[in-house]
Amino acid sequence: MDIFKFKGKKILLAAAAAAGGCVIMVIFPDITMTSARKGISMWMTDVLPALLPFFICANFLQNIGIMRYLKSGVFPFVMSVLSGYPMGAKIIGDLRRRGEISLSEAKRLVSFCSTSGPAFMMGAVGVGMLGSAVGGAVIAAAHYIGAAVNGILYTRVLGRGEKDHEKREVIAVSGVQESFTEAIISSFKSLGIILAYIVIFTFVTDMIHMCGGLSFTDSQEIRALIKGFFEMTVGCGAVAECTDAGIGVKCVLCSAIMSWGGLSVIGQSASMLSGSGVSMGYILLSKFTHCVFSAVSAFIIAIVML
């Protein structure tokens, strides 16, 4: 009975939040439209071109059964590093749902295979936002060092998960063309989920800003961290606007924000891991520890390099 009561409360809370969101959208239609346009534009110009080729490639390789010949952590980590969020989570979710890895192995992989891409960190954030190629390199190095330390920590805690004893055979689509078509369909479905999260959290951050939710502090750094808590790109942009912070401080803040990912990225990852048994609580915990390790790494690297 307690379980049903808990689930009932979660449903009521979600329904109340959705209803409240609808009311706010009706009251503030201009902000709603602006946020939606901004989110859709970001998705079309940045996310879709960057992720679609990698999503199709990853899905196709899984559909033809290439994963049977690789260690469980190799493919998700490489694809996560190459394409960024939430590619690693998607591949891990697919592997778990197909029964190719155990729950403990899925959790272990999530701890270090959920990363941003180097092009975004060094190009968009480092050069584009901070105006420093060296700063971008510091952020990227700290991000991946943090992921490695995070992986070591959770491997120690969880162990190297053994493959399921009830492992199912990989069900590959009958032909190459069918596999490729299925990869395209699956990729657009995943990208549609990502679009929804981007629009929702763009709206949330715009509403917080408009309602003066950040007026309690004059610190630009704290405001940037709060924005980054919800949406990674918005947070990094706010860090770049911190006039009193030096490049070293900005690198530490951006490293923390990008390793946390923001609730938008965490929501995307949770959707990709749906049905895998990896809980939202675990995802939040692993991203928090990744955030801490990356911030510490960035601080140390910045002292040496900047």
N, C-alpha and C positions, 0 to 999 in steps of 0.2 A: 504493500500500500504506500509506503514511504517513497518508493521509486516512482509510482504513478503520480503522487502529489508533487514530487520534484519536477517531473516532466511537465505536469500541468502548469506549474508556476512559470517554467521556462517559456511555455507556449503563450501564456497570458502576458508575460513581460515582452516577448517578441511582438505580439499583437498590439500591445499598448505603444511600443516604440514605433511600429509601422504606422499606426493610426495617428500618433503625434507628428510623425514626419509628413504625412499627407496634409494634416491641418496647417503645418508650417509652410508647406509648399503653396497652399492656397492663399495664405496670408501674405507671403512674399514671393509672388510669381516672377518678379524681375530677377531676384537672386537665383531662383530655381533655374530659370532659363539660361542665365549667364553661366552658372556653375555647370549645367549640362553641356552647354556649347564648349566650355573650357575643357571639361573632361573628355568629351568626344574628340575634340581637336587634338588633345594630347595623345589619345589612343591612336588616332589615325596617322599622326605625323611622327610619333616616336615609338609607340609600343608595337603597332601592327607591322611596320616594315622590319623592326628589329627582331621580333619574336616569331613571326609566321614561318619563315624558312626553317628555323631551328625546330619549331614544333612539328612541322611536316616531316622533317628529316628524322627526328627522334621517334615519332609515332611509326613511321615506315620501318625503321630498323627494328623496333619492337615487334611489329606485325609479322616480319619475315623471320623472327626467331633468333636474331643475332645475339640477344642477351644471354642465350644458353652457353655461349662460348667465352663470356667475360665474367670477371669477378663482380659481385653485386654492387660494389661501391664505385667502380671505375666509370661506368657510363653516366650515371646521374651526376657525379662530381664534374666530369669533363664538360658535359652539356650545361650544367649550372654555371660554370666559370665562363664558358663561351657566350651564353645567351642571357644569363642573369635571372632574376626572379620572374615567375615562380617555376621555372623549368625543372629544377631539381626536385621540388615537391611533386610535380606532376609525374615524373618518371618513377619516383619512389612509390607514389600511390598506385600507379599502374602495375608495378612489380608486385606489390603486396596484394592487390585485388586478384591478380592472376595466380597467387599462391607460390610465387617464385622465391619470396623471402619471408622470414618470420616477422612477427610483430616487434620483437626486440631488435632485430636487424633493421627494420624500417625506422624505428626510433633512433637508432645509432646513426643511420645515414642522414636523417633529417638534421642532426646536430651540426654537420659540416657540409652538406650538399645543398644548402639553401643560401645561395650567395647572389650578390649583384655581379654584373658583368664589368670587365676592365674598361671597355670602351666608354661606358656610362660614367664610371668613377673618374677615369683620367681625362676623358674628353669633355663630357657635358658638365661635370661638377668641377674638376680640377682646372681645366683651361677656360671653359665657358662661364662658370659661375665665380670661381675664385681668382681666375686670371693667373694661375700658376701651374705649369706642367709638373714641377717638382712636388707641389702640394697634392696634385692628383695621384702621383706615384706613391706618396706617403699614405694617402687614404687607401689605395688599392692594396699596398703591401700590408698595412695594418688589418685590413678587412680579411685577407686570406690567412694571415697569421692567426687572427682571432678564430677563424673557422677551424684551422688545424688544431689549435689548443682546445677548442670546444669539442672537436671530435675525439681527441685523446681523453678528455674528461669523461664524456658519456660512454666511451668504449670501456673505460675503467669501471664505471658504475654498472653498465648494462651487460658488459662482456660482448664478445663477437657473436652475434646471434646466429644460431645454427639454422640451416634451411628447414622448413616445415617437414615433419615426417609425413604429413598428408599432402605433400606437394603435388599439384596437378600438372599434367603435361601442358606445355605451352601450346595454345590453340592458334596456329597461324592461319591467316586467310589463304584461300586456295591458290591464288595466283598473284603475280607481281602487280598487275594493274589493279586488281581488287584491293590489295594491301595499300597501294598508293592512294586510291580513292577513299578508303576508310581513314587513312592518315589525314587527308585534307579535311574530311568532315569532322573528325575528332579535334583537329587543331582549331577550326573556327568555333566549335562549341566552347573550347577552353578560353579562347580569346574573347568570346562574348561574355563569359563569367568575369574575366579581368576588366572588361569595359564597364560592367555594372558596378564593380567595386571602386573603380577610379571615379566614376560620376558621383556615387554616393559620398565618398570621403572628400571629394572636391567641394561638394555642397556643404558637408559638415564643417570643414575648415573655413569656408566663406561665411557661414552663419556665425561661427564662433568669433570671427574677426569683426563682423558687422555688429553683433550684439555686445561688443566690448568685453568678451570673455577673457581677454589678455590684459585688461586695464589694471589688474591688481598688482602688476609689476612693471617697473621701468627698464628692467634689464633686457636688452635685445637678445642676449644669449639664452635666457630662460624662455623668452617668447619663441625663439627659433626651435628650442628643444620641444616645447609643447606642440608646435605645428608639426614637427617631425614625428612626434608620437603618433599622430594621426596619418600623415601622408609624407612619405620620404622626400619626394622631389620638392614639395613646398617647403619642407623644413630646411633642406640644403640651400634653397634659394634665400631663405630668411637668414641663414648663417652668413651667406655671402654679403648681406646687407648690414652686418654688425660692424659699425664703423670703428668702435673702440677695441675690437679684438684683432690680435695679430694673426699672421698666417698659420702659426703653430696651433693656436687655440681653435681656429676655424677647422683645421685638419682633424683635431681631436673630436670636435662637435660633429662634423660630417661623418667621421668614421663610426661614431656611436649611433647616429641616426640611420646610416645606411645598413649597419649590421642589425639593428632592430628591425628596420624595414618599414615601420609604420603599420598601423592597424589595417590599412588598405592592403598592403602586401601580405600581412599575416592572414587576413581574411581570404585572399586569393589562394594562399598556400593551404589553408584549412579546406577550402573547396576542392582543391586538387587531391588532397589526402582523404577526402570523404570516402567512407567504407573501408578504410585501411586499418582502423582501430587506433590510430594515433590521435590522441585527444587534443582539444584546443589548449587545455592547461599545459600539456607537455610542449606544444609548439611555442607558447608564450614564454615558458621557462627557458627553453633552448635558445630562443632569440634574445632573451634578456642576458643570458650568460655570454652569448656571442657578442652582444653590444658592449658588455663590460670588458671582455678580453681585447676587443678591437680598439676601444678607447685607450686602454692602458698601453697597448702596442703603439698606437699613433703618438701618444705622449712621449714614449721612449725614443721612437724614430725621429720625431720632430726635434727633440733636444739635440740629436746627433747631426741631422741633416739641415735643419732650418735655423 
